[in-house]
Amino acid sequence: MSAIRTKPARRKRRLAAALVAAATAATLFTASGGPASASSAAPGSIAGFKDGYAVNDGLRIHYAVAGHGPALVLLHGWPETLQAWDTVAPAFTGDHTVIAVDLRGLGLSQAADSDAYGSYSALTLASDVHAVVGKLGFGDAKIDVAGHDWGGAVALAYAARYRETVAHLAVMEAPPTTDYLDLVAALPDKLWWDSFINGQQDGVAEQLVAGREKTFYGSIYTRDAAGGGGEPAPAQQKKYIAAYSRPGSTHAGFEYFRQQDTGEREVDALLAQGGRLTMPVLGLGGQYSMGAGIGTDLKKRIADDVTTVDLAGANHWVLEEQPAQVTAALKALFAR
């Protein structure tokens, strides 16, 4: 892994509106403390789930686990934590060992010690998830994997690298691999934070956001609500903002975007090497956000067996907006 930090091409793109909208963050959180009991419903976890940590690359990766049966791994997006699954996850504990993971540097998971390329790439984040799965005894077993937003990107990277162990894959509100980069180029005003995060001056975005987390993250949660669909409930937003206000969390999340240009191309290369995915795949999008485009793009160049769900009345935050419908779509996928 190179010690030289690469400057992604889209760092050269600028959005004036992004600078005006600057508002939220912090710099490098180290998760601490031991596992909590399932009954304690520890802050940052899911009620009824037991907390634990796996170690990968010397970093502690937080997870919450409950249930019995084959493993179901749930991956959250940005700017959220594993608590995004707190309404959906319990519905699967009767027939799955449900494992919700805080992605590296977010929630209660430890941040990387360096910003060198690869510290937050999709395949590196997938290796963190694999370490959790292995610790819980499912390293060589067939598992189901579902992800929303950035969690969808990591879920797809996981399926590309560990395809022989993935029984079902669900990608929600996450354009597959480099399709996201094309979307940023096409819709810079809608995805303004990408150019803001990838500005030329290292650390300026973090400085502008520090102490203004509620304004910055709040603007992302509510950005499309006026056009239809909804947003995370105020209480849920409060949890996320508190998590991203911890030292280092904002910086870690921003590094996801800074390393994405190269990281997503690495996943594409891995898919080209291994061929199209053959396991059943769900591509789910909200009507007022990405809609049927997720499934369409997955079918076009990633996977052979894709079910597309365009969630009526939903915006980007499908887990919080329509948990029952998401649960039903996942259950239909896993029944195949």
PEZI-V46599 format. One record per run of one state. SS is the DSSP state (~ for helix, > for strand, _ for the rest). FROM is the first residue (numbers start at 1). TO is the last residue. If there is no record, write none. Layout:
SS:FROM:TO + SS:FROM:TO
//
This chain:
_:1:8 + ~:9:12 + _:13:15 + ~:16:20 + _:21:37 + ~:38:40 + _:41:49 + >:50:56 + _:57:58 + >:59:67 + _:68:69 + >:70:75 + _:76:81 + ~:82:85 + _:86:88 + ~:89:92 + _:93:95 + >:96:101 + _:102:121 + ~:122:135 + _:136:142 + >:143:148 + _:149:149 + ~:150:161 + _:162:162 + ~:163:165 + >:166:172 + _:173:178 + ~:179:186 + _:187:191 + ~:192:197 + _:198:203 + ~:204:209 + _:210:212 + ~:213:221 + _:222:224 + ~:225:227 + _:228:233 + ~:234:244 + _:245:248 + ~:249:258 + _:259:259 + ~:260:274 + _:275:276 + >:277:277 + _:278:279 + >:280:286 + _:287:292 + ~:293:301 + _:302:302 + >:303:303 + _:304:305 + >:306:311 + _:312:317 + ~:318:321 + _:322:322 + ~:323:334 + _:335:336
//
